[in-house]
Amino acid sequence: MTESETKPSNPVMDFCRLCKNTEISELFAVWGGLSMVSATLGRAIWLDMGVFTVFPNLYVVLVAGSGAHRKSTVINLAESLIVVEPPVNFISTDLTPEALFKSMKRGERMVELPEGRVVRAEGVVIADELAIFLNKKSYERGIAPVLIRMFDCKSEMTKETIKDGREKLTNVCLSILAGSTADLLRAAVPLDAVGSGLTSRMLFIFTDELPPPVPRPRLTSEDHERKSTITRSLQQIRRLEGPVDLSPAAWELYDKMYIEHRSHPFVSSPILSGYASRWHYHLLAISMIMSASEHPVQRQVIVEEKHLNWAKVLLARSEAYMPRVMTLITSTEKGAFVEMLALYIGMAGERGVVGHTLLRGVSHRMSMRDFNEGISTLVASKRIERMDSPDGVAYRVRR
């Protein structure tokens, strides 16, 4: 084996480089890479915070206005690279709470720790479209409480079934990497689920910036080597095991970040206060992933100041769009039409979009009356502006 084959490499950074010459947005590439490492780690590493424990699992939902943002591409690429031993337990997306419980049960594996053998029930849900996995029917069947407890990595979960009686899971850990278009997000997340519980544990990663067109994306020989490097790095990460610690300087920085975040506007938001209360958990989980990615062969994962700073920047980028994502979920039907029009107009950029072209793109979702009322609302609220074009009246985001 050559030196290049054994030298540790950062799989998150390599994944971003792999996506560089494609139409995958930079933001989606970063979170795809983080989710890939998160799924590989499971609950093999942990940070003891006294009254609670932080594990590196994530519930990530990539949200965009259309298929042009290549949500499915980045999700499927991340999944294809998780080729490790022991294998990761990939879980079907068309699930009832009972089926999810059974899938986690089938994925149980024995792990040797210094204190003895333990059984872990780990898994990852990969879903191109979140609404297939989460929808009104699945919520009515009780999927949300199960997902909450699995995100929280409970040491024990039990469930009564008619067929099998009482079943038990131990040392649970679930990760999710899913995609959603903006207009289908309301179908996946009911209004009464917003603000606390499950949605506060989810990271909604939104973008409406169209990437430059790449008519024929190709993988170079360097890209193929990079894929092999990522797989080797993930295998090294799969072998990590044990408690995580922060360097003294990182602990000091974390304390400062935690205190400062108490004055963040989200703390007093009716729909984002739940997320704000768990912000420090997300910060630490991402920092753990970044440290494990940077040093996959370290004896113990140590979070440093730079890992906390990276995590804070990543969360800040996603938080910039969180109010908009929550608006998409909580809006009425007419409000959803307004947000859909704003999204399409925003995607057109500085050039704007001609009225009849815009109408053609949304006519399957709204009537002419809804269209005109939505445009009038956006103009009156100064979110968009009208302008003349050779093809007629056009609209663009107000500068």
C-alpha positions as CSV (number, residue, x, y, z in Angstrom):
1,M,0.0,0.0,0.0
2,T,1.4,3.4,-1.0
3,E,1.8,6.4,1.3
4,S,-1.1,8.2,-0.4
5,E,-3.3,5.2,0.4
6,T,-2.5,5.3,4.1
7,K,-2.2,9.1,4.7
8,P,-5.3,10.4,6.5
9,S,-7.5,12.7,4.4
10,N,-10.5,14.9,5.3
11,P,-13.5,13.2,3.7
12,V,-15.7,16.3,4.1
13,M,-13.3,18.5,2.3
14,D,-12.6,15.8,-0.3
15,F,-16.4,15.4,-0.9
16,C,-16.7,19.2,-1.5
17,R,-13.9,19.0,-4.0
18,L,-15.6,16.0,-5.7
19,C,-18.8,18.1,-6.1
20,K,-16.9,21.2,-7.3
21,N,-17.2,20.7,-11.1
22,T,-20.9,19.7,-10.9
23,E,-24.2,21.6,-10.4
24,I,-24.3,20.7,-6.7
25,S,-24.3,23.9,-4.7
26,E,-21.4,24.4,-2.3
27,L,-23.7,24.5,0.7
28,F,-25.3,21.2,-0.2
29,A,-21.9,19.7,-0.8
30,V,-20.7,20.6,2.7
31,W,-23.8,19.2,4.5
32,G,-23.7,16.1,2.3
33,G,-20.2,15.5,3.4
34,L,-21.0,16.1,7.1
35,S,-24.0,13.8,6.9
36,M,-21.8,11.1,5.3
37,V,-19.3,11.2,8.2
38,S,-22.1,11.4,10.7
39,A,-23.8,8.3,9.4
40,T,-20.4,6.5,9.5
41,L,-19.7,7.4,13.1
42,G,-23.1,6.5,14.5
43,R,-22.7,6.7,18.3
44,A,-19.1,5.3,18.3
45,I,-17.9,8.7,19.7
46,W,-19.6,10.8,22.3
47,L,-19.1,13.9,24.4
48,D,-20.1,13.7,28.1
49,M,-21.7,17.0,29.1
50,G,-22.7,15.8,32.6
51,V,-26.5,15.9,32.5
52,F,-26.6,15.0,28.8
53,T,-24.4,13.3,26.1
54,V,-23.8,14.6,22.7
55,F,-23.5,12.2,19.8
56,P,-22.5,13.1,16.2
57,N,-25.8,12.1,14.5
58,L,-27.6,14.8,12.4
59,Y,-31.1,15.2,10.9
60,V,-30.3,17.2,7.7
61,V,-32.9,18.3,5.2
62,L,-31.7,20.0,2.0
63,V,-34.3,22.4,0.7
64,A,-34.4,24.1,-2.6
65,G,-36.8,25.5,-5.2
66,S,-36.3,23.0,-7.9
67,G,-34.4,19.9,-9.1
68,A,-31.8,22.3,-10.7
69,H,-30.1,22.4,-7.3
70,R,-29.2,18.7,-7.5
71,K,-30.4,17.7,-4.0
72,S,-30.8,14.0,-5.1
73,T,-27.4,14.0,-6.7
74,V,-25.6,15.0,-3.6
75,I,-27.7,12.7,-1.4
76,N,-27.1,9.7,-3.6
77,L,-23.4,10.5,-4.0
78,A,-22.9,10.7,-0.3
79,E,-24.7,7.4,0.2
80,S,-22.7,5.6,-2.5
81,L,-19.4,6.5,-0.7
82,I,-20.4,5.0,2.6
83,V,-18.8,1.6,1.9
84,V,-17.4,0.5,5.2
85,E,-17.1,-2.5,7.5
86,P,-19.1,-3.1,9.6
87,P,-21.6,-1.8,7.1
88,V,-23.9,1.1,7.9
89,N,-27.6,0.2,8.4
90,F,-29.4,2.0,5.6
91,I,-33.2,2.2,6.3
92,S,-36.1,2.3,3.8
93,T,-37.9,5.6,3.6
94,D,-41.4,4.3,3.3
95,L,-41.8,3.4,7.0
96,T,-44.3,3.2,9.8
97,P,-43.0,3.6,13.4
98,E,-43.2,-0.2,13.8
99,A,-41.2,-0.7,10.6
100,L,-38.6,1.8,11.6
101,F,-38.2,0.1,15.0
102,K,-37.8,-3.3,13.2
103,S,-35.2,-1.8,10.8
104,M,-33.2,-0.5,13.6
105,K,-33.5,-3.9,15.4
106,R,-32.1,-5.7,12.3
107,G,-29.2,-3.3,12.2
108,E,-28.1,-4.1,15.7
109,R,-24.4,-5.0,16.1
110,M,-22.1,-6.0,19.0
111,V,-19.3,-3.7,20.0
112,E,-16.3,-4.5,22.2
113,L,-15.6,-1.7,24.7
114,P,-13.1,-1.6,27.6
115,E,-16.0,-2.0,30.0
116,G,-17.4,-5.0,28.1
117,R,-19.6,-5.8,25.1
118,V,-22.5,-3.6,24.2
119,V,-25.2,-3.9,21.5
120,R,-25.9,-0.8,19.4
121,A,-29.0,-0.1,17.2
122,E,-27.8,2.4,14.6
123,G,-29.2,3.4,11.3
124,V,-29.4,6.2,8.7
125,V,-32.4,7.2,6.6
126,I,-31.6,8.4,3.1
127,A,-34.6,10.1,1.4
128,D,-34.5,12.0,-1.9
129,E,-37.9,13.5,-0.9
130,L,-38.7,14.1,2.8
131,A,-42.4,14.0,2.1
132,I,-42.2,10.3,1.2
133,F,-40.8,9.5,4.7
134,L,-42.5,12.3,6.7
135,N,-46.1,13.3,5.9
136,K,-49.5,13.7,7.5
137,K,-50.2,10.0,7.6
138,S,-46.9,9.1,9.2
139,Y,-47.3,11.8,11.8
140,E,-50.8,10.4,12.6
141,R,-49.2,7.0,13.0
142,G,-46.8,8.4,15.6
143,I,-43.6,8.6,13.7
144,A,-42.5,11.9,15.3
145,P,-42.0,10.7,19.0
146,V,-40.0,7.7,17.7
147,L,-37.7,10.0,15.6
148,I,-37.2,12.3,18.5
149,R,-36.1,9.5,20.8
150,M,-33.8,8.1,18.1
151,F,-32.2,11.5,17.5
152,D,-31.6,11.8,21.2
153,C,-29.8,8.4,21.1
154,K,-31.7,6.8,24.0
155,S,-29.8,4.1,25.8
156,E,-33.0,2.0,25.6
157,M,-36.3,2.1,23.7
158,T,-39.1,-0.4,23.9
159,K,-42.2,-0.9,21.8
160,E,-45.2,-3.2,22.2
161,T,-46.4,-5.0,19.0
162,I,-49.3,-7.4,18.5
163,K,-47.2,-9.9,16.6
164,D,-43.9,-9.9,18.5
165,G,-44.9,-8.5,21.9
166,R,-42.4,-6.3,23.7
167,E,-39.3,-5.4,21.7
168,K,-36.3,-3.5,22.9
169,L,-33.5,-1.5,21.3
170,T,-30.3,-0.5,23.1
171,N,-27.8,2.3,22.5
172,V,-29.9,3.8,19.7
173,C,-28.6,6.3,17.1
174,L,-30.4,7.5,14.0
175,S,-29.2,9.9,11.3
176,I,-31.2,11.4,8.4
177,L,-30.1,12.9,5.1
178,A,-33.1,14.0,3.1
179,G,-34.2,16.5,0.4
180,S,-37.3,18.5,-0.2
181,T,-38.5,21.1,-2.6
182,A,-39.9,24.2,-1.0
183,D,-43.5,23.6,-2.0
184,L,-43.5,20.0,-0.7
185,L,-42.0,21.0,2.7
186,R,-45.4,21.9,4.0
187,A,-46.6,18.3,3.2
188,A,-43.7,16.8,5.1
189,V,-43.9,19.0,8.2
190,P,-47.4,19.6,9.7
191,L,-48.0,23.0,11.2
192,D,-48.4,21.6,14.8
193,A,-45.0,20.0,14.5
194,V,-43.2,23.4,14.0
195,G,-41.3,25.1,16.8
196,S,-40.3,22.3,19.1
197,G,-39.9,18.5,19.2
198,L,-38.9,17.1,15.9
199,T,-38.3,20.2,13.8
200,S,-36.0,21.7,16.5
201,R,-33.7,18.7,16.0
202,M,-33.7,19.1,12.2
203,L,-31.2,21.3,10.2
204,F,-33.0,22.8,7.2
205,I,-30.3,23.7,4.7
206,F,-31.9,26.1,2.1
207,T,-30.6,27.6,-1.1
208,D,-32.3,29.4,-3.9
209,E,-29.1,30.3,-5.8
210,L,-28.9,28.4,-9.0
211,P,-25.4,26.9,-9.7
212,P,-23.6,27.6,-13.0
213,P,-24.8,25.1,-15.7
214,V,-22.6,22.1,-16.3
215,P,-24.0,20.4,-19.4
216,R,-21.8,17.3,-19.2
217,P,-20.3,16.8,-15.7
218,R,-17.5,14.3,-15.8
219,L,-15.3,12.7,-13.2
220,T,-11.7,13.1,-13.9
221,S,-9.1,10.5,-13.0
222,E,-8.3,12.7,-10.0
223,D,-12.0,12.6,-9.0
224,H,-12.0,8.8,-9.1
225,E,-9.0,8.7,-6.9
226,R,-10.7,11.2,-4.6
227,K,-13.7,8.8,-4.3
228,S,-11.4,6.0,-3.3
229,T,-9.6,8.3,-0.8
230,I,-13.0,9.3,0.8
231,T,-14.0,5.6,1.2
232,R,-10.6,4.8,2.8
233,S,-11.0,7.8,5.2
234,L,-14.5,6.7,6.1
235,Q,-13.2,3.2,6.9
236,Q,-10.6,4.8,9.2
237,I,-13.4,6.9,10.8
238,R,-15.5,3.8,11.2
239,R,-12.8,2.4,13.6
240,L,-12.9,5.4,15.9
241,E,-14.3,4.6,19.3
242,G,-14.6,6.3,22.7
243,P,-15.2,9.6,24.5
244,V,-14.6,13.0,22.9
245,D,-13.0,15.9,24.7
246,L,-12.4,19.6,24.0
247,S,-9.0,21.3,24.3
248,P,-8.8,23.8,27.2
249,A,-9.0,26.7,24.7
250,A,-12.0,25.1,23.0
251,W,-13.9,24.7,26.2
252,E,-13.3,28.3,27.0
253,L,-14.5,29.3,23.5
254,Y,-17.5,27.0,23.8
255,D,-18.5,28.7,27.1
256,K,-18.3,32.1,25.4
257,M,-20.3,31.0,22.4
258,Y,-23.0,29.4,24.6
259,I,-23.5,32.6,26.7
260,E,-23.5,34.8,23.6
261,H,-26.1,32.7,21.9
262,R,-28.6,33.3,24.7
263,S,-29.2,36.8,23.2
264,H,-29.8,35.5,19.7
265,P,-33.1,36.6,18.1
266,F,-34.2,33.0,17.6
267,V,-34.4,32.5,21.4
268,S,-37.5,34.7,21.6
269,S,-39.0,33.4,18.3
270,P,-42.2,31.4,18.6
271,I,-41.2,29.0,15.8
272,L,-37.4,29.0,16.2
273,S,-36.9,29.0,20.0
274,G,-36.9,25.2,20.1
275,Y,-34.0,25.1,17.6
276,A,-32.2,27.9,19.6
277,S,-32.5,25.8,22.7
278,R,-30.6,23.0,21.0
279,W,-28.2,25.2,19.1
280,H,-25.3,24.2,21.4
281,Y,-26.0,20.5,20.8
282,H,-25.8,21.0,17.0
283,L,-22.6,23.1,17.4
284,L,-20.9,20.4,19.4
285,A,-22.1,17.5,17.1
286,I,-20.8,19.3,14.0
287,S,-17.5,20.1,15.7
288,M,-17.0,16.5,16.6
289,I,-17.6,15.5,13.0
290,M,-15.1,18.0,11.8
291,S,-12.5,16.9,14.2
292,A,-13.0,13.2,13.4
293,S,-12.8,14.1,9.6
294,E,-9.6,16.0,10.0
295,H,-7.8,13.4,12.1
296,P,-9.5,10.0,11.3
297,V,-6.7,8.0,12.9
298,Q,-6.4,9.9,16.2
299,R,-6.5,7.9,19.4
300,Q,-9.1,10.2,20.9
301,V,-11.2,12.8,19.1
302,I,-10.3,16.2,20.4
303,V,-12.4,19.2,19.4
304,E,-10.3,22.4,18.9
305,E,-11.2,26.0,18.6
306,K,-11.2,25.9,14.8
307,H,-13.7,23.1,14.8
308,L,-16.1,25.1,16.9
309,N,-15.6,28.2,14.7
310,W,-16.2,26.1,11.5
311,A,-19.4,24.7,13.0
312,K,-20.6,28.1,14.1
313,V,-20.1,29.5,10.6
314,L,-21.9,26.6,9.0
315,L,-24.9,27.0,11.4
316,A,-25.0,30.7,10.8
317,R,-25.2,30.2,7.0
318,S,-28.2,27.8,7.4
319,E,-29.8,30.1,10.0
320,A,-29.9,33.0,7.6
321,Y,-32.6,31.1,5.7
322,M,-34.4,29.4,8.6
323,P,-37.1,32.0,9.1
324,R,-37.9,31.7,5.4
325,V,-38.1,27.9,5.6
326,M,-40.4,28.2,8.7
327,T,-42.5,30.6,6.7
328,L,-42.9,28.1,3.9
329,I,-44.0,25.5,6.4
330,T,-46.4,27.6,8.5
331,S,-48.0,29.8,5.8
332,T,-51.6,29.4,4.7
333,E,-52.3,28.2,1.2
334,K,-52.4,31.7,-0.2
335,G,-49.3,32.5,1.8
336,A,-47.6,29.5,0.3
337,F,-48.5,30.8,-3.2
338,V,-46.8,34.1,-2.3
339,E,-43.7,32.4,-1.0
340,M,-43.6,30.2,-4.1
341,L,-43.7,33.2,-6.4
342,A,-41.0,34.9,-4.4
343,L,-38.8,31.8,-4.6
344,Y,-39.1,31.5,-8.4
345,I,-38.4,35.2,-8.9
346,G,-35.4,35.0,-6.5
347,M,-34.0,32.1,-8.5
348,A,-34.1,34.3,-11.7
349,G,-31.5,36.6,-10.2
350,E,-30.7,40.1,-11.4
351,R,-32.2,39.5,-14.8
352,G,-35.6,38.8,-13.4
353,V,-38.3,36.7,-15.0
354,V,-41.0,37.7,-17.5
355,G,-44.5,37.5,-16.2
356,H,-45.9,34.9,-18.7
357,T,-42.8,32.7,-18.1
358,L,-43.4,32.9,-14.3
359,L,-47.1,32.1,-14.7
360,R,-46.3,29.1,-16.9
361,G,-43.9,27.7,-14.2
362,V,-46.5,27.9,-11.4
363,S,-49.8,27.5,-13.3
364,H,-50.1,23.8,-12.1
365,R,-50.2,25.1,-8.5
366,M,-52.3,28.3,-8.6
367,S,-55.0,30.1,-10.5
368,M,-54.6,33.3,-12.5
369,R,-56.3,35.1,-9.6
370,D,-53.9,33.7,-7.0
371,F,-51.0,34.6,-9.3
372,N,-52.1,38.2,-9.6
373,E,-52.9,38.6,-5.9
374,G,-49.5,37.0,-5.0
375,I,-47.6,39.4,-7.4
376,S,-49.5,42.4,-6.0
377,T,-48.7,41.4,-2.4
378,L,-45.0,41.0,-3.2
379,V,-44.8,44.4,-5.0
380,A,-46.8,46.2,-2.3
381,S,-44.5,44.7,0.4
382,K,-41.5,45.9,-1.6
383,R,-40.1,42.4,-1.8
384,I,-40.0,42.5,-5.7
385,E,-40.2,45.2,-8.3
386,R,-41.6,45.4,-11.8
387,M,-39.4,46.2,-14.8
388,D,-39.8,46.4,-18.5
389,S,-38.2,43.9,-20.8
390,P,-38.3,43.1,-24.5
391,D,-40.7,40.3,-23.8
392,G,-43.0,42.2,-21.6
393,V,-43.3,43.0,-17.9
394,A,-40.8,41.2,-15.8
395,Y,-40.2,40.9,-12.0
396,R,-37.1,40.6,-9.9
397,V,-36.2,40.8,-6.2
398,R,-36.1,44.4,-5.1
399,R,-32.6,45.7,-4.7
